[in-house]
Amino acid sequence: MRRFTAEDFDNKTNFFDQMAASSWFIRLQDETCRNLSGEELLDSGCGTGRLAARLRQFQHRVGIDLSSEMIREAKQLHHGESGLTFLQADVEKLPFPDEQFDAVISTCVLFLLPEPDRALSEWFRVQRRGGELRLLNPAPGFSSARAEQDALQLPDKERNGLLQWGRIAERRHRFSEAELERKLTAAGYQEVEVRLSACKRATIAAAIK
């Protein structure tokens, strides 16, 4: 599996921002982050920062992304909003000390990584004891065919994001609920819960350090 580079995402900043603003994706993210609380939040693979900006229950929110263009757009899009910091960084080599964050979220990142266990290890390291991890990834049964069917129900401007998500899901990791639960447990997490989203397009994971 090819490892994506920062440049791969730099060239698609507008596409990812449009997807992040789509109603179907916002619903998935909100379902993933429901009842999440604390003071310090890390959004690992934050894109243009739209999700981190919505999670105002956290006093301090840090978003990191491999793409410098994503981070530039996030800073511009959310300029002047308090409690937000955006940094260019690799999810597999986080530039933070141990146990800094109360919660870590990562949406549509783990399934893209050739070696996902590296990211899980880093997220575990930077979380405080009792802190919670939330993950969102395409469901194992989500496909191009399913995306094409579902896209017919969306506004024109939102269809391309779902269609692209279906295509990339078929080419990367297809984590089953049991497989993802095993990975989280092996990384050290407890109280692991992995389930399908309400729309069945995504897998949502929650776990406690």
FIVEXPA-894980 format. One record per residue (C-alpha): z, y, x negated. Coordinates in steps of 0.02 Angstrom, whole numbers, plus 50000, padded with zeros to 5 digits. Example, Ala and Ser with C-alpha at 12.3 -4.5 7.8 and 13.67 -1.06 7.14 Angstrom:
BEGIN
+-------+-------+-------+
|    pz |    py |    px |
+-------+-------+-------+
| 50390 | 49775 | 49385 |
| 50357 | 49947 | 49316 |
+-------+-------+-------+
# end
This chain:
BEGIN
+-------+-------+-------+
|    pz |    py |    px |
+-------+-------+-------+
| 50000 | 50000 | 50000 |
| 49946 | 50167 | 49927 |
| 50081 | 50296 | 49895 |
| 50043 | 50463 | 49976 |
| 50043 | 50617 | 49864 |
| 50100 | 50793 | 49904 |
| 49917 | 50846 | 49908 |
| 49880 | 50719 | 50046 |
| 49999 | 50815 | 50158 |
| 49960 | 50989 | 50092 |
| 49785 | 50973 | 50162 |
| 49847 | 50925 | 50336 |
| 49985 | 51053 | 50364 |
| 49904 | 51128 | 50519 |
| 49876 | 50956 | 50595 |
| 50057 | 50902 | 50568 |
| 50124 | 51066 | 50636 |
| 50019 | 51047 | 50792 |
| 50082 | 50869 | 50813 |
| 50262 | 50927 | 50789 |
| 50238 | 51053 | 50929 |
| 50165 | 50924 | 51049 |
| 50267 | 50880 | 51204 |
| 50254 | 50691 | 51176 |
| 50319 | 50705 | 50998 |
| 50458 | 50827 | 51042 |
| 50520 | 50705 | 51174 |
| 50526 | 50565 | 51044 |
| 50619 | 50674 | 50919 |
| 50743 | 50734 | 51049 |
| 50776 | 50555 | 51103 |
| 50804 | 50507 | 50921 |
| 50928 | 50648 | 50890 |
| 51023 | 50641 | 51055 |
| 51212 | 50668 | 51037 |
| 51197 | 50696 | 50850 |
| 51327 | 50818 | 50782 |
| 51413 | 50881 | 50626 |
| 51407 | 51031 | 50509 |
| 51284 | 50980 | 50373 |
| 51114 | 50905 | 50418 |
| 50972 | 50840 | 50309 |
| 50799 | 50825 | 50387 |
| 50711 | 50712 | 50262 |
| 50524 | 50736 | 50278 |
| 50542 | 50892 | 50384 |
| 50360 | 50945 | 50391 |
| 50354 | 51125 | 50454 |
| 50537 | 51121 | 50505 |
| 50522 | 51125 | 50694 |
| 50648 | 50986 | 50725 |
| 50778 | 51055 | 50604 |
| 50760 | 51225 | 50686 |
| 50801 | 51150 | 50857 |
| 50960 | 51061 | 50799 |
| 51069 | 51216 | 50808 |
| 51228 | 51116 | 50835 |
| 51233 | 51098 | 50645 |
| 51298 | 51248 | 50549 |
| 51189 | 51211 | 50398 |
| 51021 | 51123 | 50407 |
| 50920 | 51074 | 50253 |
| 50741 | 51016 | 50270 |
| 50648 | 50934 | 50127 |
| 50467 | 50881 | 50114 |
| 50353 | 50815 | 49978 |
| 50221 | 50945 | 50023 |
| 50238 | 51121 | 49955 |
| 50122 | 51183 | 50092 |
| 50234 | 51108 | 50227 |
| 50384 | 51195 | 50150 |
| 50290 | 51360 | 50134 |
| 50241 | 51350 | 50317 |
| 50419 | 51302 | 50369 |
| 50491 | 51453 | 50278 |
| 50363 | 51568 | 50358 |
| 50380 | 51493 | 50532 |
| 50570 | 51502 | 50534 |
| 50596 | 51659 | 50429 |
| 50757 | 51748 | 50474 |
| 50835 | 51601 | 50568 |
| 51013 | 51572 | 50508 |
| 51077 | 51407 | 50442 |
| 50907 | 51342 | 50384 |
| 50855 | 51297 | 50206 |
| 50689 | 51217 | 50157 |
| 50655 | 51135 | 49989 |
| 50512 | 51036 | 49913 |
| 50581 | 50866 | 49863 |
| 50544 | 50679 | 49864 |
| 50640 | 50572 | 49991 |
| 50659 | 50440 | 49855 |
| 50738 | 50564 | 49731 |
| 50844 | 50683 | 49832 |
| 50911 | 50834 | 49734 |
| 51084 | 50828 | 49814 |
| 51255 | 50763 | 49761 |
| 51334 | 50610 | 49839 |
| 51405 | 50626 | 50014 |
| 51343 | 50802 | 50051 |
| 51280 | 50781 | 50230 |
| 51362 | 50732 | 50393 |
| 51196 | 50673 | 50465 |
| 51024 | 50626 | 50400 |
| 50870 | 50619 | 50508 |
| 50696 | 50562 | 50461 |
| 50552 | 50554 | 50583 |
| 50389 | 50464 | 50542 |
| 50427 | 50443 | 50357 |
| 50498 | 50271 | 50321 |
| 50346 | 50176 | 50384 |
| 50233 | 50273 | 50265 |
| 50327 | 50225 | 50106 |
| 50269 | 50081 | 49997 |
| 50451 | 50045 | 49951 |
| 50556 | 50103 | 50099 |
| 50718 | 50033 | 50027 |
| 50718 | 50172 | 49898 |
| 50729 | 50305 | 50033 |
| 50863 | 50209 | 50128 |
| 50967 | 50201 | 49968 |
| 50951 | 50388 | 49941 |
| 50994 | 50432 | 50120 |
| 51148 | 50321 | 50109 |
| 51199 | 50404 | 49946 |
| 51194 | 50584 | 50011 |
| 51284 | 50545 | 50174 |
| 51471 | 50564 | 50197 |
| 51575 | 50417 | 50254 |
| 51561 | 50406 | 50441 |
| 51398 | 50504 | 50438 |
| 51252 | 50451 | 50545 |
| 51071 | 50411 | 50504 |
| 50934 | 50426 | 50635 |
| 50756 | 50363 | 50608 |
| 50597 | 50374 | 50710 |
| 50444 | 50268 | 50669 |
| 50297 | 50196 | 50768 |
| 50340 | 50039 | 50866 |
| 50268 | 49876 | 50796 |
| 50161 | 49858 | 50951 |
| 50093 | 50035 | 50946 |
| 49907 | 50037 | 50903 |
| 49747 | 50137 | 50911 |
| 49705 | 50055 | 51076 |
| 49873 | 50102 | 51151 |
| 49856 | 50279 | 51083 |
| 49684 | 50299 | 51160 |
| 49752 | 50243 | 51328 |
| 49905 | 50357 | 51321 |
| 49806 | 50506 | 51257 |
| 49710 | 50516 | 51421 |
| 49870 | 50577 | 51503 |
| 49896 | 50719 | 51378 |
| 49828 | 50896 | 51367 |
| 49672 | 50908 | 51258 |
| 49763 | 50997 | 51116 |
| 49892 | 50856 | 51102 |
| 49777 | 50706 | 51104 |
| 49721 | 50707 | 50922 |
| 49898 | 50693 | 50856 |
| 49934 | 50538 | 50958 |
| 49767 | 50459 | 50913 |
| 49796 | 50488 | 50727 |
| 49973 | 50418 | 50742 |
| 49903 | 50259 | 50819 |
| 49776 | 50240 | 50679 |
| 49898 | 50267 | 50537 |
| 50027 | 50152 | 50618 |
| 49904 | 50007 | 50602 |
| 49885 | 50036 | 50414 |
| 50067 | 50055 | 50360 |
| 50231 | 49961 | 50387 |
| 50254 | 49886 | 50560 |
| 50444 | 49867 | 50565 |
| 50510 | 49753 | 50700 |
| 50680 | 49796 | 50771 |
| 50758 | 49647 | 50680 |
| 50675 | 49690 | 50514 |
| 50732 | 49870 | 50518 |
| 50908 | 49817 | 50565 |
| 50911 | 49701 | 50413 |
| 50852 | 49839 | 50298 |
| 50983 | 49961 | 50359 |
| 51121 | 49832 | 50343 |
| 51064 | 49787 | 50167 |
| 51070 | 49972 | 50120 |
| 51254 | 49974 | 50168 |
| 51248 | 50046 | 50344 |
| 51362 | 49987 | 50484 |
| 51353 | 49995 | 50674 |
| 51164 | 49980 | 50662 |
| 51065 | 49997 | 50823 |
| 50876 | 49984 | 50830 |
| 50781 | 49998 | 50993 |
| 50616 | 50049 | 51068 |
| 50597 | 50225 | 51134 |
| 50586 | 50254 | 51321 |
| 50396 | 50266 | 51310 |
| 50385 | 50109 | 51199 |
| 50278 | 50202 | 51071 |
| 50415 | 50215 | 50940 |
| 50563 | 50126 | 50862 |
| 50724 | 50226 | 50853 |
| 50863 | 50177 | 50733 |
| 51041 | 50239 | 50724 |
| 51168 | 50186 | 50593 |
| 51336 | 50240 | 50523 |
| 51384 | 50246 | 50339 |
+-------+-------+-------+
# end
